[in-house]
Amino acid sequence: MNPGSVFAPFFGVPALTMLLINRLARATALNRGIEDAVNTCPEQYLWAYKRFRRRPEGMPKLYQGPL
């Protein structure tokens, strides 16, 4: 895990999420806001971005092949 980041739910899947300076927003709240935006306008989301390539320890990989 990277310093300054935590795993927080994103569409129900733990995703490595950067923390904002001074922790103005909790990582989970940040992802919920992004989820709302994606649900509002899904064609604007970069679906090719491998958001879940880093997983919490012990959880299975979601992608196959090199990352």
C-alpha angles and dihedrals in degrees: 000000000000122000110258095028138094137185110258131169117271112179087341095305123107108249129182104252129186117234118233121241111278088008092267089165129029114242092242092052090049092054092046089056091051090047090054091051093048091048090050096049111009094169089069095058118098096237093179090065108106096227093168101046092114113058135186113267112281096019119117122252116259098202131058126216130023119333 
